[in-house]
């Protein structure tokens, strides 16, 4: 009986580690897929790959902590199939597999913990990455991005914050204002931060107004938004959007490995 209890206790002790390990494996797999997909779409020349390998060195964020997830067997099988297709360069299989992954991920509400924060090194090197790219390669990056200007983003948020709870307000405000600062000032963290604080104050003002007062003051709030944002050069804003995407790639802890894979093909 003691032996049985000991065995059960050992299983219970190890079970959380086993589940975490599976989550960790899927997180790693998803990070590698993200990196391989981006590089496949960019279709970098050998010389570009060598330069990007140098930019990636020391730029990655720490690997995210493992998350406990319970994906279906079908999801795991499809994710591994997508990873294998990317490794083998079987581009014709990728779109269908990716579509299936997206559908299953939404259906199963899975969070693989595959989002990583941008590193300062990645931010600083992103402009160098951008300069490497051809027009065609820039097009492949831009084609996957949602393009919204800083003024439109702020004006939309002025309405979106209405009626939000304190927690939801904080989440949306922080997300929007960080994006606005980045869109206008790119990697200039000091100026971006100053603009973000002013934009946050404007959103707090909009959130605090009663409905009747908001209707009366909405145009004035939009005018304040225009004064804050000014009229930044559209091409510069677009460049900042692309730089951010490239900084995300450099921050991916699986990106450097993915570059090495493609260099060996």
Protein Blocks (a to p, Z undefined) as FASTA:
>chain_A
ZZmmmmmmmmmmmmmmmmmmmmmmmmmmmmmmmmmmmmmmnopafklmmmmmmmmnopac
cddddddddddfklmmmmmmmmmmmmnopaklmmmmmmmmmmmmmmnopaehlaccddfk
lmmmmmmmmmmpcfklmmmmmmmpccddfklmmmmmmmmmgopafklmmmmmmmmmmmmm
mmmnomalklmmmmmmmmmmmmmmmmmpcfklmmmmmmmmmmmmmmmnmpadfklmmmmm
mmmmmmmmmmpmklmmmmmmmmmZZ
